[in-house]
Amino acid sequence: MAPPSGADTLEVRQRYLRRRRSRPFDNRSRTAFWVVVGAATVWLCIGGFAVFVFGS
């Protein structure tokens, strides 16, 4: 989708911005996903280490 020029109507520019913002899995979602994956990985490592140390 090509960005609107200054000659386009306000309606065209607003529609472009709405579509651009509604992209699935944008940068914030991607960052949040990797933060959650990292946190889960850390918890699994801590849990595995605890089982290794205290389980025997």
C-alpha positions in Angstrom: 0.0 0.0 0.0 1.5 3.3 -1.1 1.4 6.2 1.4 -1.0 9.0 0.4 0.4 12.2 -1.0 -0.5 15.7 0.2 -3.0 16.0 -2.7 -5.1 13.1 -1.3 -8.2 13.9 0.7 -8.3 13.7 4.5 -10.5 10.6 4.3 -7.9 8.8 2.2 -5.1 9.7 4.6 -7.1 8.6 7.7 -8.0 5.3 6.1 -4.3 4.7 5.3 -3.3 5.4 9.0 -6.0 3.2 10.3 -4.9 0.3 8.1 -1.3 0.9 9.0 -2.0 0.8 12.7 -4.1 -2.3 12.5 -1.3 -4.6 11.3 -1.3 -7.9 13.1 1.7 -8.7 15.2 3.3 -5.2 15.1 6.6 -4.4 16.8 5.1 -3.9 20.3 3.3 -7.3 20.1 6.5 -8.9 18.9 8.5 -7.4 21.7 5.9 -8.5 24.3 5.9 -12.0 22.8 9.7 -12.3 23.2 9.6 -10.8 26.8 7.0 -13.5 27.7 9.1 -16.3 26.1 12.2 -15.1 27.8 10.5 -14.9 31.2 9.1 -18.4 30.8 12.5 -19.7 29.8 14.1 -18.1 32.9 11.5 -19.7 35.1 12.0 -23.1 33.6 15.8 -22.8 34.1 15.3 -21.8 37.7 12.8 -24.6 38.3 15.1 -27.1 36.7 18.1 -26.0 38.7 16.0 -26.1 42.0 14.9 -29.7 41.2 18.5 -30.6 40.4 19.8 -29.1 43.7 17.0 -29.9 46.1 15.7 -33.1 44.5 18.6 -35.3 45.3 
